[in-house]
Amino acid sequence: MLRKGNRFSDYNFRMLARRRVKERFREAREETSEDKLKFLFEDAQKNSEMLDRQTVVGELYRWTPVTFVDQKHS
């Protein structure tokens, strides 16, 4: 999941994804209930799919700085 988060081209989205993944794993680290672990695993799969979709959307609508070229008219 960290690899998927690192695929964002925008720094802010990349850091947000990494932070969220680390937070989720820390929350689940000490969980022992089988039902809760199953729920967390399914939630992680959904988040993984969401990261895939968001990286594709981010690439489609990548922000590029606008540059103006001064053209002299003859």
Protein Blocks (a to p, Z undefined) as FASTA:
>chain_A
ZZmmmmpmblklmmmmmmmmmmmmmmmmmpcbfklmmmmmmmmmmmmmmmmmmmmmmmmm
cccdddddddddZZ
